[in-house]
Amino acid sequence: MKTIKLLSLGLFVAGAMLFSSCKKEGCTNPTANNYDAKAKTSDGSCIYTAEVVFWFKENLSIALQNAEIKELNYSLNGEPLGKSGTDKFWEEAPECETAGTIKFSKELTKSNSEPFYCKIVDKEGVKLWEELITLDTDSCRIILLDSF
């Protein structure tokens, strides 16, 4: 009788270990930054990276400088991203990999595509531009700032 109980307990423990190892939760999307190859079930923890590049042409650069605006401050959903001078401009849309671009990376945690409220202000905090933009995972969004 004792042998049967021990055997039953052993089978139960082995089965529980085997069953629990099949249910490992984590990030199951291989394109995510935190992909877990051992995870069998998604727990919604995947994190992705999206990039955004802002650019403007010479005419806007001149207009900003003539208005004595020398610095732009960028934010997404109220979170400061960084700043840039108004003397750097492009005549054609830069590539994401182009050196010297006004480029920011953002982690996406809710889904593969998330909306963000983007705002650009001058050094004194005066709003110059705002828009709701959508960032997609593993992509680079290039945004032309054509007027303020």
C-alpha positions, 0 to 999 in steps of 0.5 A: 500500500505504501509503495502504491502511494509513493508511486502515485505521488511520484507520478503526480509530481513528475506530471505536475513538473511536465505540465507546468514546463509546457505553460511557461509564459513570456514574450512569444513574438520573435521580433520583440526586444525581449523575445523568450524562445522558451515561452509557450504562452504570451503574457503580454510583456513584449517590448518593441522599438520604434523610431521617429525622425523629424526634419525640416527644409531650409525655408522653415529653418530660416523662418525659425531663426528669423523669429529668434527660435534657435532650439526645438524641444520634442516630447511624446505623451508629455515625456521629453525626448530631446532637443535640436537646433533650428540651423540643421535642415534637409532638402530631401527626407533623410534616411533613418540611418543618416547621421545628424538627423533629429532621431528618437527611439521609443519602446512600445509595450502595449501593441505592435502599433501605438498612438502618441501625442507629439509636441514640439515647443521652443526654448521658452515652452511655446507650442510650435507643433503638435499632432497625434502620430502612430509608431509601428514596431521595428520601423522608422517614422519620418515626419516633415515639419513644414510649418509652425 
